[in-house]
């Protein structure tokens, strides 16, 4: 599937901050991630299993700075 055919979602945490966030698109076996400030750039693509691991780490606050 081409990038321009994907259905993109913006995080509910973005809060309408003027485009300073990322968008994701879900494919059968991967997740595409792009920067809203420059949608012309190619998105990063990750296997769905890796994306799930990343989200679990975020929810577990593994990236929080002390």
Number of C-alpha atoms within 10 A of each C-alpha: 6 5 13 9 8 13 11 16 12 17 12 7 8 13 11 11 8 9 14 11 16 18 18 20 18 15 15 7 10 15 19 20 19 20 17 16 12 11 13 11 10 12 18 11 17 15 13 16 11 12 15 13 11 14 11 12 13 12 10 10 10 10 10 8 5 3
